[in-house]
Amino acid sequence: MITGWHRPTRVVVHTKRITDNVRWHLSQLPQGTEIFAVVKANGYGHGAVAVAQAAKAGGATGFCVALLDEALQLRSAGFTEPILILNMVDAHYLPLAIENNFMVTCGNLPWLKEVRDQLAANPKAGTLHLQLKIDSGMGRIGFAEEKNLLEAYNLITQDSQLDLQGVFTHFATADEEDATYYQEQLAKFEKLVAVLPERPRYVHSSNSATALWHHAGVGNVVRLGVSMYGLNPSGTALALDAPLKPALELVSELIQVKLVPSGQGISYGKTYTTPATEWIGTVPIGYADGWLRKMQGFHVLVAGVPCEIIGRVCMDQMMIRLPQEFPIGTKVTLIGENNGQRISVQAVAQHLGTIHYEVCCQLSDRIPRVYQEK
């Protein structure tokens, strides 16, 4: 997708806030615990490379991604730190993982046996670094039975082309007030890890929520995700008693301002009709940018004043009701602070009936990312 540099809509990312967020988390962890910054999905929409740089400055010693391509992006940008690919990689592409010294997730025996056979057919391929994924209750990928986990461990440790680097799991409810299921998952993870004849280098279960609200079971690595970006992992379910700062802002400008008479329909479907003479502003952002049609009825900030989004959000533009005439080029804040007022990602998510993760991730690459070191 083409990035729209020649219009005023921007995602502004404050990289120092990411650095400070990582540094604070590190200060709260037991000595010797490492942070692997999770920069999958283009750094949760913030920009993977810039986020990785900021996280490294804050003390992160490794990175987690979801795709082989995301890992390759970091290596191409010059990062030499450990990189864990959280999903299983098609065996056909594993030479790239070996060449670039990635750690790849192993979640089931059929995949592992296919990998073993392919490497055996190519003894000069090199060594593949693996981490075993345990399904302690997420129901996604991973080993849930002791027998299968132990068989995988033995297959890996008895093969000179395979190198076991770690074992990990992921919690489903660490961001909820009721910790019952979290405790069940933690107990299952610890039970399965105990089956292994020897603990590998990395043993980890903690995501952002675990690091914030559950000190037991941290392991020696925290996979720091959404809280690194300054967002509460629980949304509003749990209070966030931490000095974390949101890193992302979404801004644009007014490109047209006009006085519209009473009874005028606005946008597709005429879902809004002016009840009186109103000043209407047009903002160059739409659902193709990830600012969804459901944002109708929400608001943005102009000169610190909440201005309602009226009519349906179009593919590339939307209209807002202004309290007065503003000059063309006036700043419009969709997420972030404007003249002492703030719109949070969480507020946008609540309007959409979703979570702030999705709001950030759905911001299209059509919107340029601009980085400020503050």
GIGINOR-V743596 format. One record per residue. N is the residue number from 1. RES is the residue in three letters. D_FIRST is the distance of its C-alpha to the first C-alpha in Angstrom with 1 decimal. Layout:
n: <N & N>
res: <RES & RES>
d_first: <D_FIRST & D_FIRST>
//
This chain:
n: <1 & 2 & 3 & 4 & 5 & 6 & 7 & 8 & 9 & 10 & 11 & 12 & 13 & 14 & 15 & 16 & 17 & 18 & 19 & 20 & 21 & 22 & 23 & 24 & 25 & 26 & 27 & 28 & 29 & 30 & 31 & 32 & 33 & 34 & 35 & 36 & 37 & 38 & 39 & 40 & 41 & 42 & 43 & 44 & 45 & 46 & 47 & 48 & 49 & 50 & 51 & 52 & 53 & 54 & 55 & 56 & 57 & 58 & 59 & 60 & 61 & 62 & 63 & 64 & 65 & 66 & 67 & 68 & 69 & 70 & 71 & 72 & 73 & 74 & 75 & 76 & 77 & 78 & 79 & 80 & 81 & 82 & 83 & 84 & 85 & 86 & 87 & 88 & 89 & 90 & 91 & 92 & 93 & 94 & 95 & 96 & 97 & 98 & 99 & 100 & 101 & 102 & 103 & 104 & 105 & 106 & 107 & 108 & 109 & 110 & 111 & 112 & 113 & 114 & 115 & 116 & 117 & 118 & 119 & 120 & 121 & 122 & 123 & 124 & 125 & 126 & 127 & 128 & 129 & 130 & 131 & 132 & 133 & 134 & 135 & 136 & 137 & 138 & 139 & 140 & 141 & 142 & 143 & 144 & 145 & 146 & 147 & 148 & 149 & 150 & 151 & 152 & 153 & 154 & 155 & 156 & 157 & 158 & 159 & 160 & 161 & 162 & 163 & 164 & 165 & 166 & 167 & 168 & 169 & 170 & 171 & 172 & 173 & 174 & 175 & 176 & 177 & 178 & 179 & 180 & 181 & 182 & 183 & 184 & 185 & 186 & 187 & 188 & 189 & 190 & 191 & 192 & 193 & 194 & 195 & 196 & 197 & 198 & 199 & 200 & 201 & 202 & 203 & 204 & 205 & 206 & 207 & 208 & 209 & 210 & 211 & 212 & 213 & 214 & 215 & 216 & 217 & 218 & 219 & 220 & 221 & 222 & 223 & 224 & 225 & 226 & 227 & 228 & 229 & 230 & 231 & 232 & 233 & 234 & 235 & 236 & 237 & 238 & 239 & 240 & 241 & 242 & 243 & 244 & 245 & 246 & 247 & 248 & 249 & 250 & 251 & 252 & 253 & 254 & 255 & 256 & 257 & 258 & 259 & 260 & 261 & 262 & 263 & 264 & 265 & 266 & 267 & 268 & 269 & 270 & 271 & 272 & 273 & 274 & 275 & 276 & 277 & 278 & 279 & 280 & 281 & 282 & 283 & 284 & 285 & 286 & 287 & 288 & 289 & 290 & 291 & 292 & 293 & 294 & 295 & 296 & 297 & 298 & 299 & 300 & 301 & 302 & 303 & 304 & 305 & 306 & 307 & 308 & 309 & 310 & 311 & 312 & 313 & 314 & 315 & 316 & 317 & 318 & 319 & 320 & 321 & 322 & 323 & 324 & 325 & 326 & 327 & 328 & 329 & 330 & 331 & 332 & 333 & 334 & 335 & 336 & 337 & 338 & 339 & 340 & 341 & 342 & 343 & 344 & 345 & 346 & 347 & 348 & 349 & 350 & 351 & 352 & 353 & 354 & 355 & 356 & 357 & 358 & 359 & 360 & 361 & 362 & 363 & 364 & 365 & 366 & 367 & 368 & 369 & 370 & 371 & 372 & 373 & 374>
res: <MET & ILE & THR & GLY & TRP & HIS & ARG & PRO & THR & ARG & VAL & VAL & VAL & HIS & THR & LYS & ARG & ILE & THR & ASP & ASN & VAL & ARG & TRP & HIS & LEU & SER & GLN & LEU & PRO & GLN & GLY & THR & GLU & ILE & PHE & ALA & VAL & VAL & LYS & ALA & ASN & GLY & TYR & GLY & HIS & GLY & ALA & VAL & ALA & VAL & ALA & GLN & ALA & ALA & LYS & ALA & GLY & GLY & ALA & THR & GLY & PHE & CYS & VAL & ALA & LEU & LEU & ASP & GLU & ALA & LEU & GLN & LEU & ARG & SER & ALA & GLY & PHE & THR & GLU & PRO & ILE & LEU & ILE & LEU & ASN & MET & VAL & ASP & ALA & HIS & TYR & LEU & PRO & LEU & ALA & ILE & GLU & ASN & ASN & PHE & MET & VAL & THR & CYS & GLY & ASN & LEU & PRO & TRP & LEU & LYS & GLU & VAL & ARG & ASP & GLN & LEU & ALA & ALA & ASN & PRO & LYS & ALA & GLY & THR & LEU & HIS & LEU & GLN & LEU & LYS & ILE & ASP & SER & GLY & MET & GLY & ARG & ILE & GLY & PHE & ALA & GLU & GLU & LYS & ASN & LEU & LEU & GLU & ALA & TYR & ASN & LEU & ILE & THR & GLN & ASP & SER & GLN & LEU & ASP & LEU & GLN & GLY & VAL & PHE & THR & HIS & PHE & ALA & THR & ALA & ASP & GLU & GLU & ASP & ALA & THR & TYR & TYR & GLN & GLU & GLN & LEU & ALA & LYS & PHE & GLU & LYS & LEU & VAL & ALA & VAL & LEU & PRO & GLU & ARG & PRO & ARG & TYR & VAL & HIS & SER & SER & ASN & SER & ALA & THR & ALA & LEU & TRP & HIS & HIS & ALA & GLY & VAL & GLY & ASN & VAL & VAL & ARG & LEU & GLY & VAL & SER & MET & TYR & GLY & LEU & ASN & PRO & SER & GLY & THR & ALA & LEU & ALA & LEU & ASP & ALA & PRO & LEU & LYS & PRO & ALA & LEU & GLU & LEU & VAL & SER & GLU & LEU & ILE & GLN & VAL & LYS & LEU & VAL & PRO & SER & GLY & GLN & GLY & ILE & SER & TYR & GLY & LYS & THR & TYR & THR & THR & PRO & ALA & THR & GLU & TRP & ILE & GLY & THR & VAL & PRO & ILE & GLY & TYR & ALA & ASP & GLY & TRP & LEU & ARG & LYS & MET & GLN & GLY & PHE & HIS & VAL & LEU & VAL & ALA & GLY & VAL & PRO & CYS & GLU & ILE & ILE & GLY & ARG & VAL & CYS & MET & ASP & GLN & MET & MET & ILE & ARG & LEU & PRO & GLN & GLU & PHE & PRO & ILE & GLY & THR & LYS & VAL & THR & LEU & ILE & GLY & GLU & ASN & ASN & GLY & GLN & ARG & ILE & SER & VAL & GLN & ALA & VAL & ALA & GLN & HIS & LEU & GLY & THR & ILE & HIS & TYR & GLU & VAL & CYS & CYS & GLN & LEU & SER & ASP & ARG & ILE & PRO & ARG & VAL & TYR & GLN & GLU & LYS>
d_first: <0.0 & 3.8 & 6.4 & 9.3 & 12.2 & 14.4 & 15.2 & 17.4 & 15.5 & 15.4 & 15.8 & 18.9 & 20.1 & 23.8 & 24.2 & 28.0 & 28.0 & 26.3 & 28.9 & 31.7 & 30.7 & 30.8 & 34.0 & 35.7 & 34.9 & 36.3 & 39.4 & 40.0 & 39.9 & 42.8 & 43.5 & 41.8 & 38.9 & 35.5 & 32.1 & 29.1 & 26.0 & 23.5 & 20.0 & 18.3 & 15.1 & 13.8 & 17.3 & 17.4 & 14.4 & 16.3 & 14.8 & 16.6 & 18.1 & 19.4 & 20.8 & 22.4 & 24.0 & 25.3 & 26.6 & 28.3 & 30.0 & 31.3 & 32.9 & 30.5 & 31.6 & 28.9 & 25.5 & 24.4 & 21.1 & 20.4 & 18.8 & 20.0 & 16.6 & 16.7 & 20.2 & 19.4 & 17.0 & 20.0 & 22.4 & 20.3 & 20.4 & 24.2 & 25.2 & 28.3 & 29.2 & 29.5 & 26.3 & 26.8 & 24.4 & 25.3 & 24.6 & 26.4 & 24.8 & 25.4 & 28.5 & 27.1 & 24.7 & 27.4 & 28.4 & 25.3 & 26.4 & 29.9 & 28.9 & 26.9 & 29.6 & 27.6 & 29.4 & 28.4 & 29.4 & 32.2 & 32.6 & 34.9 & 37.5 & 36.1 & 33.0 & 35.3 & 37.7 & 35.1 & 33.9 & 37.5 & 38.3 & 35.4 & 36.3 & 40.0 & 39.2 & 37.7 & 40.0 & 38.5 & 35.0 & 35.8 & 35.8 & 33.3 & 33.3 & 33.2 & 33.5 & 35.1 & 33.6 & 36.2 & 35.6 & 37.9 & 36.9 & 33.1 & 33.4 & 30.3 & 30.7 & 33.7 & 37.5 & 39.7 & 43.0 & 45.2 & 46.2 & 42.6 & 41.6 & 44.7 & 44.2 & 40.7 & 42.1 & 44.8 & 42.6 & 40.4 & 43.4 & 45.4 & 42.8 & 42.5 & 39.0 & 37.8 & 38.0 & 38.0 & 36.5 & 36.3 & 36.6 & 34.8 & 34.2 & 32.2 & 33.8 & 33.0 & 35.1 & 35.5 & 34.1 & 36.8 & 40.3 & 42.0 & 42.0 & 43.9 & 41.0 & 39.7 & 43.2 & 43.4 & 40.2 & 41.4 & 44.7 & 43.3 & 41.0 & 44.1 & 46.2 & 43.9 & 43.4 & 47.2 & 47.4 & 45.8 & 48.6 & 46.8 & 44.1 & 41.1 & 39.9 & 37.3 & 38.3 & 36.0 & 35.3 & 34.3 & 31.0 & 30.8 & 33.1 & 35.6 & 35.8 & 36.4 & 38.9 & 40.3 & 42.0 & 43.4 & 41.5 & 39.1 & 39.7 & 38.9 & 35.2 & 33.2 & 29.5 & 28.5 & 25.5 & 25.1 & 28.2 & 26.9 & 24.3 & 27.4 & 27.2 & 30.1 & 29.4 & 31.7 & 30.2 & 33.6 & 35.8 & 37.2 & 38.0 & 36.1 & 38.9 & 36.8 & 35.7 & 32.0 & 29.7 & 26.3 & 23.8 & 20.9 & 21.0 & 18.7 & 19.8 & 19.4 & 22.0 & 24.0 & 23.0 & 25.8 & 29.1 & 31.7 & 34.9 & 34.7 & 38.0 & 39.3 & 38.2 & 34.8 & 32.1 & 28.7 & 25.4 & 25.0 & 28.0 & 30.1 & 30.1 & 31.3 & 34.2 & 35.5 & 38.9 & 40.1 & 38.9 & 35.8 & 33.5 & 29.9 & 26.9 & 23.4 & 20.5 & 16.9 & 15.2 & 14.9 & 14.1 & 10.4 & 10.5 & 12.7 & 15.8 & 17.5 & 20.0 & 22.7 & 22.6 & 25.0 & 28.3 & 27.1 & 27.3 & 25.8 & 27.9 & 28.9 & 31.7 & 32.4 & 33.0 & 31.3 & 29.9 & 29.2 & 26.0 & 27.6 & 26.5 & 23.5 & 20.2 & 18.1 & 14.5 & 14.0 & 17.5 & 20.5 & 24.2 & 26.7 & 30.5 & 31.9 & 35.5 & 36.1 & 34.5 & 32.1 & 31.0 & 27.6 & 25.6 & 27.2 & 25.2 & 24.0 & 23.7 & 21.9 & 22.6 & 25.1 & 28.2 & 29.3 & 32.9 & 34.3 & 32.6 & 29.8 & 27.3 & 26.6 & 23.7 & 26.6 & 27.6 & 24.2 & 24.4 & 27.9 & 27.0 & 24.4 & 26.9 & 24.8 & 24.6 & 23.0 & 21.2 & 19.1 & 18.6 & 17.2 & 15.1 & 13.5 & 12.3 & 8.5 & 6.5 & 6.2 & 9.8 & 11.2 & 13.7 & 17.1 & 20.0 & 23.6 & 26.5 & 28.6>
//
